[in-house]
């Protein structure tokens, strides 16, 4: 029982743990997904704000054309200076704002004027702005020969007549405090890195000052995302900088969101353990619940073992002793619970069993004495019955012989004498026309009577049974009753009566058994000829060491066995006494007769005689 309890509790624990595991996996995965989505959402929000800043400053450059003061041909540069001064104020273009003609030459700058002629057409984004006539914001660009890092923001420039005459641009310092202020204003852990990168992976701004203007791209991963304008979040390792290459690799979660105004992007790199802290906490919680469930189950097993299993084992041992016959040892009740009550009732049962056992032993002694006396009486009665049965069978056969002799010696001789007298009388009355004919008919009746008499004599005691044995007698009876009537028959005999082992208590000997079996077969053949209208008959005889079996089958018209049995029992069917005679003979041999038949389906007779 303890095993069953342990198995049941173990299965329950497994179900609970599997359920907790499934819930844990779903919850942890959901927590991880929410954590990743929150980082990606934060990157998108920062990117949108940077887009807003860039877009608003591009509008300030576009306001230069809208002001209607731009005219490169009037040699009056005051209106242009005022326009670019207005655009410069409160903008992110901390270095300068400049105007270009359609050839890329710097026409005017603010707040300071460059000395000499400067042409920016070699800068890719400048040439794109002049050729495509639409705004562009460049990546981090290195100015030669000063090696100064700048970012160009450019918009098409139109004069007061609305004609395209060049471009208005602004230079943005990558270390601009506005970008850094935006990134540092985002609440983040000390190990979290938030960066603004260009399409080459150069960090424009970062909440970590030392990372600005370094390259953070790894295998052009960020460049490809910026080119595809695709957001992404996934696992990355922090080993992209020279300093970090000397440190041990750490797994980070990298969230990236591209900007829509510039070919830039926002990256948020945070240690994986910080991002997955909620999911880790969930895992620990579910693990703790699992340990609690296992501990509770173990305590339950121990408690059940002490309160139920051990007392039940004691009761089982007591039951085993009682089963072995030890009814003298009392059963101790363990507690006042159901098991204790069961032990008390079990002990009461033990006491009752002990009393009953004593009574049974006393009665068994009396019964043994009675059985011995009855057995002796039955043995004497059986011996008397055996002697009487032998006498009955012997008397029956002797009577048959006597009747057959008397019929042969007296009645048959008388009929023969009458037949001879009729022959002589017929010869003397040949002159009388009617007399010979009447005598001839009378003679025929005498012949038929004589033949019937001979048949009765042979049926009463066929001499072939004594002369040639049982097998030949059976073949003779089949040929006489079936073959003579044109009925095809088949006889199959296995063994002989001598092979049957006769126990000492058997009443009938072999010859008596053969005689009874012969009478059964004889009666069956007579019934087939009289009632079955059969064309074929099969007879099987099997002599075994422990039984004798007879099977007789015909393809006749059959009959209703129940109706015939009721008619024979009630006496309403005199013709059915042949079946009754067969049953009586089989009963004398302690055998069993089975009759199976249906109208139109023939009949099967089975006789089984145990030895």
N, C-alpha and C positions, 0 to 999 in steps of 0.2 A: 504493500500500500504506500510505503514511503517513496518507492520509485515512482508510482503513479502520481503522487502529490508533487514530487520534484519535477517530473516531466510536465505536469499540468502548469505548475508555476513557471518552469523554464519556457514553455510555449507562450504563456501569458507575457513573460518578460520580453521574449523575442518579438511578440506582436507589438508591445509597447515601444521597444527600442526601434523596431522597424518603422513604426508610426512616427516616433520622435525623429528618426533619421530622415524620413521623407519630409516631415514638416521642417526639420532643421535645414535640409538641403534647399527646400523651396524658399524658406525665409532668408537663409544666408545668400543664396543666389540673388534673391530680390534685393537684399541689402547691398550686395556688391554692385548690382545694376544701378540702384539708386545713387550709390556713392560715385560711380563713374559718370552717370548722367548729371549729377550735381556739379562735378568738375568741368564737364563739357559745357554745361549751361553757364557756369561762371566765366569760362573762356569766351563764350559767345557774347555775354553781356559786356565784358571788358572790350571786346572787339567792336561791338556796336558803339560804345562810347568813344573809342578812338576814331571810328569812322565818322562819328558826329563831329569830333574836333577837327578832323581833316577836311570834312565837307564844309564846315563853317568857315574855315580859313581859306579854302578854295574860293568860296563866295566873295571873300574880301578882295582876292585877286581879280575876280570877275567884275567886282564893283568899279575897278579902274576903267574898264571899257565902258561900263554903264554911265560913268560920270560925264561922258561927252566932252572931256577936256583933252583927249589924246589927239595930237596932230604933229607928226614928225616933220612936216614941211613948212611950218610957219616960223621956225627959228625962235619960238617963244616956249621955254621949258618950264616956266613957272606953273602953269596949270598941271602939267604932268608931275612935277615935284609934289604939288599939293595932293594930287590923287594918290601917289604911291606912299606919301607920308601918312595919309589917312588910313591906307590899307595896312601900313606897318604897325601903327599903334594898336595895342591890345591883341596882337597876333602872335602866333608861335614862330614867326620868321624872325628870330632873334638876331641873326647875322645881317641880313639885308634883303631888300626887295629890288628887283631889277627889271628893266624892259629890254626886249630884244627885237631887232627888226627881222624881216623874213629870211635874212641870210645868217641869222644866229649871232650877229654882232650885238654886244652890250651897248645900248644907247644911253641908258640912265640908270643910276643906282641910288638907294637910300638905305641907311643914313650917311654913308660915306661914298665918295666917288672914286672909282678905280682909275688908276693912272694908266694911260696907254690903251690901245685897242685890244679888246678881249673878244674872242669868238668861242661860243659854247656849242657849236654845231656838232662837234665830235662826241658830245655826250648823247648817248642813245635816246634818253627820254626827251631831251631838247629837240632832237631831230624828229622824233615821233610827234611831238606836239605841233611843230611847224608843218609837218607833212600831213598828219591826220586831222589837224585843227580841232583837237579835243584835249581835255585836261589829262595830265599825267603826274604821278608822284613816283619819284625814282627810289631805287635802293640806296644804301650807303655808298657814296662815291668819294674817291680819294682825289683831291685836287693836286695837280702837279705845278710846280715842284715843291710846294709847301707841305705835301702829304696831309693836308687838312681833310678831315672827314665831314662831309656835308650830305644833306638830302635836298633834292630839288623838288619843288612843287610848281607846276607850270600850267597855265591856262591860255587859250588863244586870246590875242589882243586885237581889238577893233578900234578904228578912229571914230570921230564924232559923226562920220557919215555911215558908219556900220561896215566899213571895208576892213578886211583882214590885213593887218600890217605887221604882225609879228606875234610875240608872246610876252606875257607878264609872268614873272617867276619869283619864288621866294626860297631862301636858303634856310634850312632847319638844322640846328645843331643836334646831332644824335644824343648828346648828353642833356638835352633840354629838360629842365626841371619839371615842365608840365607833364610830359610822358611819365617820368619817374614818380611824380607825385600821384598820378592816377594809379600806377601799379602798386605803390606802397600804401595807398589808402585802402586797398583790399585786405580785409582781416585774414591772416594766414599764419600757419605755424612757421617757426623759425627755419625749418628745413624745407619749406615750400618755396619753389622758385617760380615767379611769374615774369614772363619776358615777352617783349615785342620784337619780332624778327622779320628781316626782309626775305626776298625770294632766294637769296643765296645763303640763308641761314645765319647771317650776321645779326647779332643782338643789337637792336637799336636802343632799347631801354629795358631795365630790369630792376626788380626790387632788391637785387644784390648788385651793388655799385661796381664791384670788381669784375663782373661778367659783361659789362657794356662794351660793345665793339669787338667782342670775341665771337668765334664761330661755334654754334651749338648744333649745327646740322650733322646728321649721321647717315652716311650713304645716300645723301640727297633725299632723305625721307621727307623733311619739311618742305623742300623745294618742290617736290612732286605734289604734295598736298596743296601748296599755294597755287601751283599751276592748274590743278584740277578744281580749285575752289571747293575743297572737300574737308569736312570736319572729321576728326578721328579721336579716339581715346583707346589706350592700350598700355601694355607693359613695356617699359624701357629701362635700360641700365645707365647709371650715372658714371660715365667714363669718357665723356666727350672732350673735356678740357685737359690741358697738360697736367694741372694739379690733380685732377680727379683720376687721371690714368695711373698715377702712382698709388692711389688708394684702392682699397678693395671694392670691387663692383657691388653696387647696391641696386636692388630692384625698385624702380619708381613707376608711378602711374603718370603717363603723359597724356594731357588733354590738349587738343589743338583746334582752333577756330580761325578760319581765314577772314581777312578784312575784305570789304566790298569796294572801298574807294581806292586803296593801294594794294600792291602785290605783297602785302605783309600778312602776318598772322600772329595770334596770341597763343603762347604755350604756357601751360601750367604743369610743372613737374613737382610731384609730391611723393614722398616715400610710401611704398606699398602698405607698410604696416599702419601708417596713419590713415590712409584712405580706407583700408579694410578693417579699421579698429571696431566699427559697429558689428561687422560680420564676425570678427574674431570673438567679440564679446558674446554674440549669439551662440557661436560654437561652444564656448566655455560654459554658457548657461545650459545648453542642451546636454553637454557632457556631464555637467553636475547633476542635472535631472536624471540622466541615465544611471549615474553612480548611486543616487538616492534610491531610484527604483530597484536597482540590483541589491542594495543594502537592505531595503525594506523587504524584498522578496526572501533574502537569506534569513532575516529575522523571522519572517512568517514561516519559513520551512522549519527553522529550529523550534518555534513555538508549537507548530502543528505536530512535529515529531515528539515533543515532550507531552503534549496534552492529548494526542489522539493515537499516534503510531505506536508508542511504547505500551500504553495500556492495551491496545488492540493486539500487539504481539504477545502480551501476557495472556490475553484471552485465547489467542490462537494456540499457544502452548498448552493452556488448560484444556482446550477442545481436543488437541492431539492426545493428551493423556487420557481424557475420557474415552476417545475413540479406541485407544489401546487397552481400555478396560480398567483404568485406575480411577475409581469413583470415590476413593476414600480421602483424597487430598482436597482440602477446601480451596475456594477461589477468593482471593482478597480483592475487595472493591477499592478502586483507585478514584477517590474524589466523589463528589455528589453530582457531577454532571451526567450527561446522557450515557457516557461510557461507564461511569460508576454504576448507574442504574442497570445497565446491561450486564455488568459483572454480577450484581446482586441477583438478578433474575436467572443468570446463567448458573449461579451456585445453587439456587432453589431447584433448578432443573436437574442439577447433578444429584441432589439429595433424592429427588423423585425417581431419577433413573436408577440410583442404587437400590431403592426399595423395590422398584419394578424388576430390576435384575434378579434380586433374591427370589421374588415371587415366580419369575419365569424359570429360574433354575429348579425351584421346588416342583413346579408344574411339569417341567421337562422330564424330571425323574419319573413322575407318575405317567406321563405320556409314553415314555420309553417302555415302561412295563406293559402298558396297554398295547402299544404297537407290537411288541414281541408276541404277546398273546394273540393279537389279531393276525399277525403274520403267520403264526403257526396254524391258526384256524383256516386262513386263506390257502395255505399250502396244502392242507389236508383236503379242503374243498376242491382245489384245482386238480389234485390227483384223482379225486373221485370223478370230477367232471371229465377229465381226460379218459378215464376208463369208460365212462358212460358214452362219450362221444365216439370212441372207437367201436363200442358195441352197437351204437345207432347206425354208424356208417356200414359196419359189417352186416348188421341185420337188414339194412336197406338193400345192399347189394345181393345178399343171399335171397331176400324176398324177390328181387328182380330176376335172379337166376331161376328160382322156383317157378315164378309165373311164366318165364320164358319156356322152361321145360314142360310145364303143364300144357301151355298153348301148343307147343310143338308135338308133345306126345298124345294129347287127347284131342284138342280142337282141330289141330292141323290134320291129324289122321282121320278124324271124322269127316272133315271137308274133302279130303282126298278120296275117302270111301264113297261119299255122295257123288263126287265128280265121276268116279269110275262107274257107279251105278247108272248115272245119267248117260254116260257114253253107251253102256250096254242097252239101256232102255231106248236110246235114240235109234239104235240099229234095228230094234224089233218093231219100231213104230214108223218105219220109213214109208209105209204105204199110206199112212195118214198125213195129209198135206200140212195141216196146221200144227199137229203135235211136234214134228221135228223142229219147226221154227221156234216154238215156245220152249222146247227143251234146250235148243241152242242158246237162247237168251238166258235161261236159267243156268246153263253151264258157264256162260260168260260171267254172270254174277258170282258164281262160286269161285271162278279163277281170280276175279278181282278181290274177293274176300280173302282168298288164300294169300295173294300177294300182299294185301294190307296187313294180314296176320304176320307174315314173314318180316315185314318192315317193323312192326311193333316189337317182334322178338329181338331183332337186331338193335333197335333203339334202346330196349330195356338193358341189354348187356351185349354190346358188340364184341364178338370173340377176338377181333383184331387187336383190341386194347391189351388183352392178356397174351396174345400170341406174338405180335410184332412190336409192341411198345407204344409209347405216347406219340412220338412223331408220326409214325405210320397211321395211327388211329386218327390223328388230326387231319392228315392228308385224305384219308378215306372219307371222313365226315364231310370235308369240303367237296371232294369229287362227287360224293353221293347226293348231297343236297344242292350244290351249286352247279358243278359240271354237268350233272344229269339234266338240269333245267336250262342249260345254255348260258349260264352266267359265268363270265370270265373272272377268275380269281388268281391271287398271288399270295404265296405263303413264304414268310421269312422267319426262320428259327435260329436264334443265337444261343448257344450253350445247351445244357441239358439239366434235368432235375438233380442229377448226381453232383453237379457243381455247386449246388446250393448248400451252404453250411447250416445244418440244423442245430440250433442251440438246445441245451438239455431241457429247458422248460417248454419246448415246442410240443404241442399235443399231437399234431398230425405228422405221419411219416411221409416219405417221398411218394409211395404208391397212392396213398390217400389224397395227397395234394394233386397228383396228376389226374386222379379220377374226378375230383371237384372241378379242376380247370377244364377237363374234357367236357363235363356236363355244361359248364358255362359257355364254351365255344359251340357245343351242340345246340343249346337253346338259342344262341345268337344267330346261328345259321338258319334254324327253323323260322325265327322271326323275320329274317331278311327275305326268305323265300315267300312267306305268307303275306308280308305287309309292305316291303320296301320297293318292289318293282325295280330292282337295281340291275345295272348292266355289268358293273365291275365291283369286285370286293378285294380289299387288301387286308391281310392278317399278318401281324408281327408278334412273335413270341421272344422274350428276352429273359434268360435265366442268368442272374448275377449271384454273387456270393451272399448279398444281403437282401435281395428282393427278386421277385418275379413280376414281369410286366407283360400285359396283353393289350394290343391295340387292334381294333377292327374298324375299318372304314368302308362305307359303300356310297355309291352315287345315286341312291334311290330318291324317292319323293320326300323323305323326311317326315317329321311330325312335331307337334308342340309338346315338349318334354313336360312342362308344368301341368298342362291339362291332363296328359296321360298319367302322371304321377298322382294327381288328385283323384282321378277316376279309379286307379288301382287301389289307393288307400281307402277310398270310401266304398269300394266294392261295386261301383257302377260299371266297370269295364272288365268283364270276366276274361276277355282275350289278353289283358295286360298282365296276367299272372306269370307269364314267362319272364318278364323283367323282374318281378318280385322273387321268383325262384332263383334267378341269377344273383340278386342282391343277398339272398339268404345264404347261398353257397359261398359267396365272397366274404360275408360276415363270419362264417365258420372258420375262415382262414385268417381272421383279423385284418382283412384287406379293405380296400376302398374302390368302389366302382363309380366312374364318372360317365354320364351319358350326355352328349352334346348333339343337338339336332335342331333344324329349322325347316319348316315346310318348303319343299322345292330345292333344298341344299344338301341333301344326304344326311347321314348319321355317322357319328364317331363314338365308339365305345372304348373306354380305357379301364383296365383292371390293374390295380397295383397291390401286390401282396408282399408285405415286409416279412423278413425271416428273422 
